[in-house]
Every structure is written in structure tokens, then in C-alpha cells.
Amino acid sequence: MTRILIVDDQPAFRRLLRRLLTHAGMEVVAEAGDMDEAKAMVRQFQPDIAVVDVMLPGVSGLEGTPQLKALDDHLRVILVSAYQNFGQAAAQVGADAFVPKDELDLETVLAWKEHVNQGSGN
């Protein structure tokens, strides 16, 4: 099962995304509200994917992406934002994808699951 970490400072968004991911057959292993919590959760739970908001308090998702990836070579980081214009910046910091929050749907998260499964030989 694809293991997910959700990193967003808005609990309501985390709840909605958890429901969507669970419906898609993924396991949300942890949630974090900032990058410090996210790093601790990566160390503890070793998720396959971290879905990280660009706009976090303290260290942003853009700044934190390389830090998360340095903790686990296999971790895929998907940056999300309410704003559409972070695709190029996400690629520059090593994120595996950028998705505007208003485009998060079942089809998108199923594609993440498929990508992870292909990469692990499942």
C-alpha cells in the first residue's frame, strides 16, 4: 500500500486530502503542520510520498523539499498550493511534481499511486 505523509498547516485541508487519499487506497501514515514536524514524520514513518504545501509557516515547502528528500532517497515529494505558479520552482528544488490544490482529484492521486508502484516493482 502506498504510504503518504500530508504536510499542510491547515487541518481542514489535511482532513479532506486524507479522505481522498484513503478513498484511492493509500495509507496516510502521518500529518504535519510544518517542516520540522514533517522531517520527524519522514524519519519515523518512511512514507513513499510526502504531499507538501508550498506555503508553510517557517520553512516553506520549496525550501524544505531538498531537506525531506535528503532524509530518504526513495521519498517522492509532491508540492501543492492554492496558487498555480509554482511548477517551475517546484522542479528546481527537486520536487517530483507540483499540483494546484484545486486540481487535486481522485484521478490525480491514483496516478501518484501508480507511479510509486511502478518505481518499487509492485
C-alpha positions as CSV (number, residue, x, y, z in Angstrom):
1,M,0.0,0.0,0.0
2,T,1.3,3.5,-0.9
3,R,2.2,5.3,2.3
4,I,1.6,9.1,2.4
5,L,2.7,12.0,4.7
6,I,0.5,15.1,4.4
7,V,2.2,18.4,5.3
8,D,-0.1,21.4,5.4
9,D,-0.7,24.0,8.1
10,Q,-4.5,23.9,7.6
11,P,-6.1,21.0,9.4
12,A,-9.3,21.2,7.3
13,F,-7.3,20.7,4.1
14,R,-5.4,17.8,5.7
15,R,-8.7,16.1,6.6
16,L,-10.1,16.5,3.1
17,L,-6.9,15.2,1.5
18,R,-6.7,12.3,3.9
19,R,-10.3,11.3,2.8
20,L,-9.3,11.5,-0.9
21,L,-6.1,9.5,-0.4
22,T,-7.8,6.8,1.7
23,H,-10.6,6.5,-0.9
24,A,-7.9,5.9,-3.5
25,G,-6.5,3.1,-1.5
26,M,-3.5,4.8,0.0
27,E,-2.5,4.8,3.6
28,V,-1.9,8.2,5.3
29,V,0.7,7.3,7.9
30,A,1.2,10.8,9.3
31,E,0.3,14.5,9.1
32,A,2.4,17.5,9.9
33,G,1.7,21.2,10.1
34,D,5.2,22.5,9.4
35,M,8.6,21.3,8.0
36,D,10.1,20.4,11.4
37,E,7.2,18.0,12.1
38,A,7.4,16.7,8.5
39,K,11.1,15.8,8.9
40,A,10.3,13.9,12.1
41,M,7.5,12.1,10.4
42,V,9.7,11.1,7.5
43,R,12.2,9.7,9.9
44,Q,9.6,7.8,11.9
45,F,7.2,6.5,9.2
46,Q,9.3,6.4,6.0
47,P,6.4,7.3,3.7
48,D,6.5,6.7,-0.1
49,I,5.1,10.2,-0.9
50,A,5.0,13.5,1.0
51,V,2.3,15.8,-0.2
52,V,3.7,19.2,0.9
53,D,2.1,22.7,0.8
54,V,4.3,25.3,-0.7
55,M,3.2,28.0,1.9
56,L,4.1,26.7,5.3
57,P,5.0,28.6,8.4
58,G,8.7,28.9,9.0
59,V,10.5,26.8,6.4
60,S,8.4,26.8,3.2
61,G,7.6,23.7,1.2
62,L,10.0,24.9,-1.5
63,E,12.9,25.3,1.0
64,G,12.0,22.1,2.8
65,T,11.7,19.7,-0.2
66,P,15.5,19.1,-0.5
67,Q,15.7,18.6,3.3
68,L,12.9,15.9,3.1
69,K,14.5,14.2,0.1
70,A,17.9,14.1,1.9
71,L,16.3,12.0,4.7
72,D,15.1,9.3,2.3
73,D,16.3,8.7,-1.2
74,H,13.1,6.9,-2.2
75,L,10.7,9.6,-0.9
76,R,8.7,11.4,-3.6
77,V,7.7,14.9,-2.8
78,I,4.6,16.4,-4.4
79,L,4.2,20.1,-3.8
80,V,0.7,21.6,-3.7
81,S,-0.5,25.2,-3.5
82,A,-3.6,27.3,-3.8
83,Y,-1.6,29.3,-6.3
84,Q,-0.9,28.0,-9.8
85,N,2.5,29.5,-10.5
86,F,4.9,27.2,-8.6
87,G,5.5,24.4,-11.2
88,Q,8.9,25.7,-12.3
89,A,10.1,26.5,-8.8
90,A,9.0,23.0,-7.6
91,A,11.0,21.4,-10.3
92,Q,14.1,23.5,-9.4
93,V,14.1,22.3,-5.8
94,G,13.7,18.6,-6.8
95,A,10.0,18.1,-6.2
96,D,8.6,15.1,-8.2
97,A,5.5,17.1,-9.1
98,F,3.5,20.2,-8.5
99,V,-0.3,20.2,-8.3
100,P,-2.5,23.2,-7.7
101,K,-4.8,22.4,-4.8
102,D,-7.9,23.0,-6.9
103,E,-6.7,20.2,-9.3
104,L,-6.4,17.5,-6.6
105,D,-8.8,14.8,-7.5
106,L,-9.1,11.0,-7.5
107,E,-7.6,10.6,-10.9
108,T,-4.5,12.7,-9.9
109,V,-3.9,10.7,-6.7
110,L,-4.4,7.4,-8.5
111,A,-1.7,8.4,-10.9
112,W,0.7,9.0,-7.9
113,K,-0.1,5.6,-6.6
114,E,0.6,4.0,-10.0
115,H,3.9,5.9,-10.3
116,V,5.0,4.7,-6.9
117,N,4.1,1.1,-7.6
118,Q,6.0,1.2,-10.9
119,G,9.1,2.5,-9.2
120,S,9.0,-0.2,-6.5
121,G,8.4,-3.0,-8.9
122,N,5.0,-3.8,-7.5
